Amino acid sequence: MPTIKKERIDSIDLLRGIIMVIMALDHCRDFFHIQANIDDPLNMATTTPFLFFTRWVTHLCAPTFIFLSGVSAWLQSGRKSKKELSIF
């Protein structure tokens, strides 16, 4: 059987990891922020700049994570058959 190279692109994995940490921090913010249930962290009249930024930046997380998933699938398409790729 031929040996298939299994090289990973570290920058994609690193960016995906950073995105997951930011999303986890956002969920922790909801737990620890005392006014999370009664006030919107994007309300400029009642929030702090740090709280606003931590909530705003999470809006970029989901699209970036989905984009990186698509890039990973596209990169795998060069190494796998259509059947294997659909399982992936």
C-alpha positions as CSV (number, residue, x, y, z in Angstrom):
1,M,0.0,0.0,0.0
2,P,1.3,3.5,-0.8
3,T,2.1,5.7,2.1
4,I,-0.1,8.8,2.3
5,K,1.6,11.9,3.6
6,K,-0.3,13.3,6.6
7,E,1.1,16.8,6.9
8,R,-1.0,19.4,8.7
9,I,-0.9,23.1,8.2
10,D,-0.1,24.4,11.6
11,S,-1.4,27.9,11.0
12,I,-4.9,26.5,10.3
13,D,-4.8,24.5,13.5
14,L,-3.5,27.4,15.5
15,L,-6.2,29.8,14.2
16,R,-8.9,27.2,14.8
17,G,-7.6,26.8,18.4
18,I,-7.6,30.5,19.0
19,I,-11.2,30.7,17.8
20,M,-12.2,27.9,20.1
21,V,-10.6,29.7,23.1
22,I,-12.4,32.9,22.3
23,M,-15.7,31.1,22.0
24,A,-15.1,29.4,25.4
25,L,-14.2,32.7,27.0
26,D,-17.5,34.2,25.7
27,H,-19.4,31.4,27.3
28,C,-17.5,31.9,30.6
29,R,-18.3,35.6,30.4
30,D,-22.0,34.7,30.5
31,F,-21.5,32.6,33.6
32,F,-19.3,35.1,35.6
33,H,-20.7,38.4,34.4
34,I,-23.2,39.4,37.1
35,Q,-25.5,41.3,34.7
36,A,-25.3,38.8,31.8
37,N,-28.9,37.8,32.2
38,I,-30.4,41.3,32.4
39,D,-28.1,43.5,30.3
40,D,-26.7,43.4,26.8
41,P,-22.9,43.6,26.7
42,L,-23.2,45.4,23.4
43,N,-25.2,48.2,24.9
44,M,-22.8,51.1,24.8
45,A,-24.7,53.0,27.5
46,T,-24.2,50.3,30.2
47,T,-21.1,48.3,29.2
48,T,-17.3,48.7,29.6
49,P,-15.0,48.8,26.6
50,F,-13.4,45.5,27.5
51,L,-16.7,43.7,27.9
52,F,-18.0,45.2,24.6
53,F,-14.9,44.0,22.8
54,T,-15.0,40.5,24.2
55,R,-18.6,40.2,23.1
56,W,-18.1,41.9,19.7
57,V,-15.1,39.8,18.7
58,T,-17.1,36.6,19.1
59,H,-19.2,37.6,16.1
60,L,-16.2,36.8,14.0
61,C,-15.6,33.4,15.5
62,A,-18.4,31.3,13.9
63,P,-17.8,32.5,10.3
64,T,-14.1,32.0,10.7
65,F,-14.5,28.5,12.2
66,I,-16.8,27.5,9.4
67,F,-14.5,28.9,6.8
68,L,-11.6,27.0,8.3
69,S,-13.6,23.8,8.3
70,G,-14.3,24.3,4.6
71,V,-10.6,25.0,3.9
72,S,-9.8,21.7,5.7
73,A,-12.3,19.8,3.7
74,W,-11.0,21.3,0.4
75,L,-7.4,20.4,1.4
76,Q,-8.5,16.9,2.2
77,S,-10.1,16.6,-1.3
78,G,-6.7,16.3,-2.8
79,R,-5.9,13.2,-0.7
80,K,-9.2,11.4,-0.3
81,S,-11.9,9.9,-2.6
82,K,-15.3,11.5,-2.8
83,K,-16.7,8.7,-0.5
84,E,-14.0,9.2,2.1
85,L,-14.4,13.0,1.9
86,S,-18.1,12.8,2.5
87,I,-17.5,10.8,5.6
88,F,-14.8,13.3,6.7
